[in-house]
Structure formats: structure tokens, C-alpha cells
């Protein structure tokens, strides 16, 4: 049922508007926010869903002159300059400032729920073709990717170009210095440790960029008979364990700026330099992104000498947790498999495999930004959930 309004009144000398709802609950709205979000054509461009009101014209101390209940589905406000605004009940209810309503809005917009895992991971699997051509499957894929952090798509053609199609399904892929897509195989004079047959330690890709790619896509085209197994670990789960086990180590890794570097030639020539904290945290101290790639961690370390050893000790403890058998999950990609994972959360690695005169293992890789992925997820959700 759509919300109905029982009563509306001005409070605090006109600085707040109180709405009493038919279900007995109430909401309080600051008048400066109401004026800032007037939905009339003069203040809001509906075709762009964007504010036209310029901030210079907003009085931050504004009060209402008159507030009225037009009907039980709408309130009307007259401001001191006689400007009139109307607000629909459903629009207001959604934007209530209570903690419960704000939490519900966060859930609706960002899907923050996480399902943590370790070696017990039940790797989610969805057929590639279903994701490409069925909205329900594509929605399930992206929801699971956001919640669990990793999904395996099965049955793609074992040839280059499948990730470009998948990128179009999302929106578009992220271009980097290694190209729109890149080929993971043993290469002479490799410009990246991934392009060798050696073991790859747990890492996230591209912490050398100010904004590392949010999602990584890896398509198996050819797989070696011996070795080459993939390994993944839930970095957020491990970060939580470290925080409980050694709060000081967690504090060091979430506050120390680590230098990263990447210099070479690929899609074009590049010389990239950046600083990242190994564990990025939000205002509540919760991990929101892991930035850890031992291969591209620079020899330059811009911290006082006496803080170096404590940092190494903290990183060693974190790295040991990443590699513990209870936390890591091992699997082997087959030709046609596309593994998709959260590059801000899931660290990945690879076991070594024998080198030979011919290419025995070939993956095609690509990146997408979380902004693009979440945009598609929201559009798919609206299409799937609003279906008659």
C-alpha cells in the first residue's frame, strides 16, 4: 500500500516540517532540505532528473511560511518569497531521515549485504548464455557478484572476444594500459608477472591506479594439463579476522600509504605511480577495498625508517592469514569458463605450471568498474521486479 498522510505541521519556528503518517509513524524534514529539493519545473529538470536550483539562491536558514495537506497523498508548502512547492507522500516517505528509513534506502541503492567465505566456498555458477540473453539470470549474476564477490559463468565459446560481449551486456569495459582486454599466457620478456608460468601470490589487480578496477573478468580459452590451478580468498573476511586477532596490525595496514609502480609498454607506453593503503576503510573502520599486489609494490617506501619493520610485521600477519588453508579456495578453470569477481574484495592467485615451446594455458582478461556494474544491476532489478 502507498503511504498516506494523517497530519502535517511546521515545527521549531518553521525550520522543520513534521509529517504524521496514517500508520501512526512520523517523519521530520529540515526545511532547507525541502526547499533545496523542490520538484517544480523551475527548480527541477524532470527529463534529466537533476536539480536546476543553483546553490547561491538557497537560503540555508529558510523557514516555511505555510504548510498544508493538499490531500492524503501530497503536502504543499509556501515559502517566504511566495514560491510554492509540492511533495508526494511516497517520495517523502522514501526519504525519511529516521535511521530505519536511511538503512532501507542504503540497502535499496547499494546492496551492502555481504556473504563471507573461506575454503568452504560453494562457487556460484551460472551458464554464460543465460546471463547474456536472460534478464533474470543476469540480475542473479550481478546480485551474487555483489553479495558473494565471485561468480563462475560456464559454457562460453573457447575463443577470444567473449568478454567484449559480456562487457556490452553490462555496459562497457574499463580500458587500461594493458588494453580493452588482455591475454594471460606465457610470453617472452613479459611486462607483467602474470604473463609467466610461475606461481602468482594472492593479489588484487592494479592498486597502482588511483581508482583500481572494481570487477575482473577472466575467460579460460586454453588450460594446461598440469598445474595452473586458480586460488581465491575473501579479503574482507580475512581483514575482519585480522582486526579481531591484531587490532594494531589492522590499524597499520589501514593507515599506511604504500607506494606502487608500473612502468612498461603494452597498449601504450606507461609510467604509473600511486600510493594506496593495503586495507581501505570507511568512516566506521570497515574494510571497503583491498589494495595489495606484492609484485608492483615499489622499492620506494615513503614512511619514517622506524615504522618500516612494524609495517612488514603487520603485512606478514595479513599475508599469512590470506594463505591459510581455512581461508583460500582452489579450483581449476576449464575452457569456456568465465570467472567474474570483485577486485576490491577478492584476492586471486595461480599455481605454477610447466613451461613449453607452445602456449599451453591462455586466459583472456578484462575489467569493469563497479559504477557500470551497479548501474546495470539497478536497471535489471527494476525490469525483473516490476514485471507483471
RADA-V342803 format. One record per residue. N is the residue number from 1. RES is the residue in one letter. SS is DSSP state (alpha for helix, beta for strand, coil for the rest). D_CENTER is the distance of its C-alpha to the mean C-alpha in Angstrom with 2 decimals. Layout:
n:N res:RES ss:SS d_center:D_CENTER
n:N res:RES ss:SS d_center:D_CENTER
This chain:
n:1 res:X ss:coil d_center:32.38
n:2 res:X ss:coil d_center:31.54
n:3 res:X ss:coil d_center:32.09
n:4 res:X ss:coil d_center:35.49
n:5 res:X ss:beta d_center:36.69
n:6 res:X ss:beta d_center:39.79
n:7 res:X ss:beta d_center:40.39
n:8 res:X ss:beta d_center:39.09
n:9 res:X ss:beta d_center:40.47
n:10 res:X ss:beta d_center:39.97
n:11 res:X ss:beta d_center:39.66
n:12 res:X ss:alpha d_center:39.95
n:13 res:X ss:alpha d_center:42.34
n:14 res:X ss:alpha d_center:40.13
n:15 res:X ss:coil d_center:36.90
n:16 res:X ss:beta d_center:35.22
n:17 res:X ss:beta d_center:35.50
n:18 res:X ss:beta d_center:35.68
n:19 res:X ss:beta d_center:35.05
n:20 res:X ss:beta d_center:36.64
n:21 res:X ss:beta d_center:35.29
n:22 res:X ss:coil d_center:37.52
n:23 res:X ss:coil d_center:35.85
n:24 res:X ss:coil d_center:37.08
n:25 res:X ss:coil d_center:33.83
n:26 res:X ss:beta d_center:33.49
n:27 res:X ss:beta d_center:31.04
n:28 res:X ss:beta d_center:31.67
n:29 res:X ss:beta d_center:30.37
n:30 res:X ss:beta d_center:31.02
n:31 res:X ss:alpha d_center:33.19
n:32 res:X ss:alpha d_center:31.55
n:33 res:X ss:alpha d_center:28.29
n:34 res:X ss:alpha d_center:30.37
n:35 res:X ss:alpha d_center:32.15
n:36 res:X ss:alpha d_center:29.02
n:37 res:X ss:coil d_center:27.65
n:38 res:X ss:coil d_center:30.90
n:39 res:X ss:coil d_center:30.35
n:40 res:X ss:coil d_center:33.65
n:41 res:X ss:coil d_center:33.91
n:42 res:X ss:coil d_center:35.00
n:43 res:X ss:coil d_center:31.87
n:44 res:X ss:beta d_center:29.21
n:45 res:X ss:beta d_center:28.78
n:46 res:X ss:coil d_center:28.04
n:47 res:X ss:coil d_center:27.64
n:48 res:X ss:coil d_center:24.68
n:49 res:X ss:coil d_center:23.54
n:50 res:X ss:beta d_center:23.84
n:51 res:X ss:beta d_center:26.00
n:52 res:X ss:coil d_center:29.31
n:53 res:X ss:coil d_center:30.67
n:54 res:X ss:coil d_center:30.71
n:55 res:X ss:alpha d_center:30.02
n:56 res:X ss:alpha d_center:33.47
n:57 res:X ss:alpha d_center:35.08
n:58 res:X ss:coil d_center:33.40
n:59 res:X ss:coil d_center:35.66
n:60 res:X ss:coil d_center:33.53
n:61 res:X ss:coil d_center:36.59
n:62 res:X ss:coil d_center:37.20
n:63 res:X ss:coil d_center:38.84
n:64 res:X ss:beta d_center:39.68
n:65 res:X ss:beta d_center:43.21
n:66 res:X ss:beta d_center:43.16
n:67 res:X ss:beta d_center:40.82
n:68 res:X ss:beta d_center:41.85
n:69 res:X ss:beta d_center:40.81
n:70 res:X ss:beta d_center:41.40
n:71 res:X ss:beta d_center:41.01
n:72 res:X ss:coil d_center:38.96
n:73 res:X ss:coil d_center:35.97
n:74 res:X ss:beta d_center:35.89
n:75 res:X ss:beta d_center:36.82
n:76 res:X ss:beta d_center:38.40
n:77 res:X ss:beta d_center:38.62
n:78 res:X ss:beta d_center:41.13
n:79 res:X ss:beta d_center:40.34
n:80 res:X ss:coil d_center:43.09
n:81 res:X ss:coil d_center:43.24
n:82 res:X ss:coil d_center:43.76
n:83 res:X ss:coil d_center:40.39
n:84 res:X ss:beta d_center:39.42
n:85 res:X ss:beta d_center:36.03
n:86 res:X ss:beta d_center:35.18
n:87 res:X ss:beta d_center:32.25
n:88 res:X ss:beta d_center:31.73
n:89 res:X ss:alpha d_center:31.58
n:90 res:X ss:alpha d_center:28.53
n:91 res:X ss:alpha d_center:26.63
n:92 res:X ss:alpha d_center:27.81
n:93 res:X ss:alpha d_center:27.13
n:94 res:X ss:alpha d_center:23.44
n:95 res:X ss:coil d_center:23.22
n:96 res:X ss:coil d_center:25.37
n:97 res:X ss:coil d_center:24.80
n:98 res:X ss:coil d_center:25.46
n:99 res:X ss:alpha d_center:23.00
n:100 res:X ss:alpha d_center:22.99
n:101 res:X ss:alpha d_center:22.26
n:102 res:X ss:alpha d_center:19.45
n:103 res:X ss:alpha d_center:17.82
n:104 res:X ss:alpha d_center:18.38
n:105 res:X ss:alpha d_center:16.82
n:106 res:X ss:alpha d_center:13.60
n:107 res:X ss:alpha d_center:13.58
n:108 res:X ss:alpha d_center:14.48
n:109 res:X ss:alpha d_center:12.00
n:110 res:X ss:alpha d_center:8.69
n:111 res:X ss:coil d_center:9.78
n:112 res:X ss:coil d_center:9.30
n:113 res:X ss:coil d_center:11.79
n:114 res:X ss:coil d_center:11.57
n:115 res:X ss:coil d_center:14.37
n:116 res:X ss:coil d_center:15.40
n:117 res:X ss:coil d_center:17.68
n:118 res:X ss:coil d_center:20.08
n:119 res:X ss:coil d_center:22.90
n:120 res:X ss:coil d_center:23.32
n:121 res:X ss:coil d_center:20.26
n:122 res:X ss:coil d_center:21.33
n:123 res:X ss:coil d_center:19.39
n:124 res:X ss:coil d_center:18.39
n:125 res:X ss:beta d_center:20.23
n:126 res:X ss:beta d_center:20.53
n:127 res:X ss:beta d_center:23.00
n:128 res:X ss:alpha d_center:21.74
n:129 res:X ss:alpha d_center:24.25
n:130 res:X ss:alpha d_center:23.23
n:131 res:X ss:alpha d_center:19.63
n:132 res:X ss:alpha d_center:21.24
n:133 res:X ss:alpha d_center:23.81
n:134 res:X ss:coil d_center:23.04
n:135 res:X ss:alpha d_center:20.64
n:136 res:X ss:alpha d_center:20.74
n:137 res:X ss:alpha d_center:19.75
n:138 res:X ss:alpha d_center:16.93
n:139 res:X ss:alpha d_center:15.60
n:140 res:X ss:alpha d_center:16.17
n:141 res:X ss:alpha d_center:14.38
n:142 res:X ss:alpha d_center:11.03
n:143 res:X ss:alpha d_center:11.49
n:144 res:X ss:alpha d_center:12.46
n:145 res:X ss:alpha d_center:9.70
n:146 res:X ss:alpha d_center:7.24
n:147 res:X ss:alpha d_center:10.20
n:148 res:X ss:alpha d_center:11.88
n:149 res:X ss:coil d_center:9.55
n:150 res:X ss:beta d_center:12.35
n:151 res:X ss:beta d_center:14.68
n:152 res:X ss:beta d_center:17.91
n:153 res:X ss:beta d_center:19.33
n:154 res:X ss:beta d_center:23.11
n:155 res:X ss:coil d_center:26.02
n:156 res:X ss:coil d_center:24.87
n:157 res:X ss:coil d_center:27.77
n:158 res:X ss:coil d_center:28.39
n:159 res:X ss:coil d_center:28.42
n:160 res:X ss:coil d_center:26.35
n:161 res:X ss:coil d_center:24.66
n:162 res:X ss:alpha d_center:22.83
n:163 res:X ss:alpha d_center:19.38
n:164 res:X ss:alpha d_center:20.46
n:165 res:X ss:alpha d_center:21.21
n:166 res:X ss:alpha d_center:17.89
n:167 res:X ss:alpha d_center:16.27
n:168 res:X ss:alpha d_center:18.61
n:169 res:X ss:alpha d_center:17.66
n:170 res:X ss:alpha d_center:14.04
n:171 res:X ss:coil d_center:15.34
n:172 res:X ss:coil d_center:15.61
n:173 res:X ss:coil d_center:14.76
n:174 res:X ss:coil d_center:14.00
n:175 res:X ss:coil d_center:17.39
n:176 res:X ss:beta d_center:18.00
n:177 res:X ss:coil d_center:21.32
n:178 res:X ss:coil d_center:21.64
n:179 res:X ss:beta d_center:21.69
n:180 res:X ss:coil d_center:19.86
n:181 res:X ss:coil d_center:20.26
n:182 res:X ss:beta d_center:21.99
n:183 res:X ss:beta d_center:24.48
n:184 res:X ss:beta d_center:24.23
n:185 res:X ss:coil d_center:27.90
n:186 res:X ss:coil d_center:30.69
n:187 res:X ss:coil d_center:31.79
n:188 res:X ss:coil d_center:34.69
n:189 res:X ss:coil d_center:33.90
n:190 res:X ss:coil d_center:30.16
n:191 res:X ss:coil d_center:27.98
n:192 res:X ss:coil d_center:25.17
n:193 res:X ss:alpha d_center:25.77
n:194 res:X ss:alpha d_center:23.88
n:195 res:X ss:alpha d_center:26.79
n:196 res:X ss:coil d_center:29.30
n:197 res:X ss:coil d_center:30.47
n:198 res:X ss:coil d_center:29.83
n:199 res:X ss:coil d_center:27.60
n:200 res:X ss:beta d_center:24.03
n:201 res:X ss:beta d_center:22.95
n:202 res:X ss:beta d_center:19.56
n:203 res:X ss:beta d_center:17.10
n:204 res:X ss:coil d_center:13.72
n:205 res:X ss:coil d_center:14.29
n:206 res:X ss:coil d_center:15.03
n:207 res:X ss:coil d_center:14.75
n:208 res:X ss:coil d_center:17.69
n:209 res:X ss:coil d_center:15.64
n:210 res:X ss:coil d_center:14.81
n:211 res:X ss:coil d_center:11.32
n:212 res:X ss:coil d_center:10.64
n:213 res:X ss:coil d_center:9.28
n:214 res:X ss:coil d_center:5.79
n:215 res:X ss:beta d_center:7.79
n:216 res:X ss:beta d_center:11.46
n:217 res:X ss:beta d_center:14.35
n:218 res:X ss:beta d_center:17.76
n:219 res:X ss:beta d_center:20.84
n:220 res:X ss:beta d_center:23.99
n:221 res:X ss:beta d_center:27.06
n:222 res:X ss:beta d_center:29.56
n:223 res:X ss:coil d_center:29.62
n:224 res:X ss:coil d_center:32.13
n:225 res:X ss:coil d_center:34.52
n:226 res:X ss:coil d_center:34.38
n:227 res:X ss:coil d_center:31.38
n:228 res:X ss:coil d_center:27.98
n:229 res:X ss:coil d_center:26.19
n:230 res:X ss:beta d_center:22.41
n:231 res:X ss:beta d_center:21.01
n:232 res:X ss:beta d_center:17.64
n:233 res:X ss:beta d_center:16.86
n:234 res:X ss:beta d_center:14.30
n:235 res:X ss:alpha d_center:13.65
n:236 res:X ss:alpha d_center:12.68
n:237 res:X ss:alpha d_center:15.88
n:238 res:X ss:alpha d_center:17.89
n:239 res:X ss:alpha d_center:16.81
n:240 res:X ss:alpha d_center:18.04
n:241 res:X ss:alpha d_center:21.19
n:242 res:X ss:alpha d_center:21.80
n:243 res:X ss:alpha d_center:21.51
n:244 res:X ss:alpha d_center:24.18
n:245 res:X ss:alpha d_center:26.26
n:246 res:X ss:coil d_center:26.40
n:247 res:X ss:alpha d_center:24.99
n:248 res:X ss:alpha d_center:26.57
n:249 res:X ss:alpha d_center:24.82
n:250 res:X ss:alpha d_center:21.42
n:251 res:X ss:alpha d_center:22.49
n:252 res:X ss:alpha d_center:23.58
n:253 res:X ss:alpha d_center:20.43
n:254 res:X ss:coil d_center:18.25
n:255 res:X ss:coil d_center:20.76
n:256 res:X ss:coil d_center:22.24
n:257 res:X ss:beta d_center:21.25
n:258 res:X ss:beta d_center:21.62
n:259 res:X ss:beta d_center:22.86
n:260 res:X ss:beta d_center:21.49
n:261 res:X ss:beta d_center:23.47
n:262 res:X ss:beta d_center:23.59
n:263 res:X ss:beta d_center:26.78
n:264 res:X ss:beta d_center:28.19
n:265 res:X ss:beta d_center:28.76
n:266 res:X ss:coil d_center:26.90
n:267 res:X ss:coil d_center:25.69
n:268 res:X ss:coil d_center:27.34
n:269 res:X ss:beta d_center:28.49
n:270 res:X ss:beta d_center:26.06
n:271 res:X ss:beta d_center:26.25
n:272 res:X ss:beta d_center:22.87
n:273 res:X ss:beta d_center:22.76
n:274 res:X ss:beta d_center:20.21
n:275 res:X ss:beta d_center:19.80
n:276 res:X ss:beta d_center:16.89
n:277 res:X ss:beta d_center:17.01
n:278 res:X ss:coil d_center:16.61
n:279 res:X ss:beta d_center:14.68
n:280 res:X ss:beta d_center:12.73
n:281 res:X ss:beta d_center:13.28
n:282 res:X ss:coil d_center:13.06
n:283 res:X ss:coil d_center:16.42
n:284 res:X ss:coil d_center:17.22
n:285 res:X ss:coil d_center:16.93
n:286 res:X ss:coil d_center:14.10
n:287 res:X ss:beta d_center:11.98
n:288 res:X ss:beta d_center:8.40
n:289 res:X ss:beta d_center:8.58
n:290 res:X ss:beta d_center:11.57
n:291 res:X ss:coil d_center:13.53
n:292 res:X ss:coil d_center:16.51
n:293 res:X ss:coil d_center:18.66
n:294 res:X ss:alpha d_center:22.32
n:295 res:X ss:alpha d_center:23.68
n:296 res:X ss:alpha d_center:22.51
n:297 res:X ss:beta d_center:23.04
n:298 res:X ss:coil d_center:25.84
n:299 res:X ss:coil d_center:29.41
n:300 res:X ss:coil d_center:29.22
n:301 res:X ss:coil d_center:28.09
n:302 res:X ss:coil d_center:28.37
n:303 res:X ss:coil d_center:29.26
n:304 res:X ss:coil d_center:32.72
n:305 res:X ss:alpha d_center:34.55
n:306 res:X ss:alpha d_center:35.04
n:307 res:X ss:alpha d_center:31.30
n:308 res:X ss:alpha d_center:30.76
n:309 res:X ss:alpha d_center:32.11
n:310 res:X ss:alpha d_center:30.24
n:311 res:X ss:alpha d_center:26.96
n:312 res:X ss:alpha d_center:28.01
n:313 res:X ss:alpha d_center:29.02
n:314 res:X ss:alpha d_center:25.68
n:315 res:X ss:alpha d_center:23.81
n:316 res:X ss:alpha d_center:26.44
n:317 res:X ss:alpha d_center:25.84
n:318 res:X ss:alpha d_center:22.07
n:319 res:X ss:alpha d_center:22.84
n:320 res:X ss:alpha d_center:25.54
n:321 res:X ss:alpha d_center:23.25
n:322 res:X ss:alpha d_center:20.81
n:323 res:X ss:alpha d_center:23.92
n:324 res:X ss:coil d_center:25.65
n:325 res:X ss:coil d_center:26.62
n:326 res:X ss:coil d_center:25.19
n:327 res:X ss:coil d_center:21.58
n:328 res:X ss:beta d_center:21.41
n:329 res:X ss:beta d_center:21.56
n:330 res:X ss:beta d_center:23.63
n:331 res:X ss:beta d_center:24.04
n:332 res:X ss:coil d_center:25.58
n:333 res:X ss:coil d_center:24.31
n:334 res:X ss:coil d_center:27.04
n:335 res:X ss:coil d_center:27.71
n:336 res:X ss:coil d_center:25.75
n:337 res:X ss:coil d_center:22.76
n:338 res:X ss:beta d_center:19.26
n:339 res:X ss:beta d_center:16.73
n:340 res:X ss:beta d_center:13.06
n:341 res:X ss:beta d_center:10.58
n:342 res:X ss:beta d_center:7.28
n:343 res:X ss:coil d_center:8.68
n:344 res:X ss:coil d_center:7.07
n:345 res:X ss:coil d_center:8.76
n:346 res:X ss:beta d_center:11.50
n:347 res:X ss:beta d_center:14.40
n:348 res:X ss:beta d_center:16.80
n:349 res:X ss:beta d_center:20.46
n:350 res:X ss:beta d_center:23.57
n:351 res:X ss:coil d_center:27.16
n:352 res:X ss:coil d_center:29.86
n:353 res:X ss:coil d_center:32.05
n:354 res:X ss:coil d_center:35.51
n:355 res:X ss:coil d_center:35.99
n:356 res:X ss:coil d_center:38.49
n:357 res:X ss:coil d_center:40.14
n:358 res:X ss:coil d_center:37.84
n:359 res:X ss:coil d_center:34.08
n:360 res:X ss:coil d_center:33.46
n:361 res:X ss:coil d_center:29.66
n:362 res:X ss:beta d_center:27.45
n:363 res:X ss:beta d_center:23.71
n:364 res:X ss:beta d_center:22.09
n:365 res:X ss:beta d_center:18.58
n:366 res:X ss:beta d_center:16.06
n:367 res:X ss:beta d_center:12.59
n:368 res:X ss:beta d_center:10.27
n:369 res:X ss:coil d_center:7.73
n:370 res:X ss:alpha d_center:4.50
n:371 res:X ss:alpha d_center:7.13
n:372 res:X ss:alpha d_center:9.57
n:373 res:X ss:alpha d_center:8.18
n:374 res:X ss:alpha d_center:7.56
n:375 res:X ss:alpha d_center:10.88
n:376 res:X ss:alpha d_center:12.58
n:377 res:X ss:alpha d_center:11.58
n:378 res:X ss:alpha d_center:13.13
n:379 res:X ss:alpha d_center:16.06
n:380 res:X ss:alpha d_center:16.72
n:381 res:X ss:alpha d_center:16.70
n:382 res:X ss:alpha d_center:19.19
n:383 res:X ss:alpha d_center:21.26
n:384 res:X ss:alpha d_center:21.36
n:385 res:X ss:alpha d_center:21.91
n:386 res:X ss:coil d_center:24.33
n:387 res:X ss:coil d_center:26.45
n:388 res:X ss:coil d_center:30.06
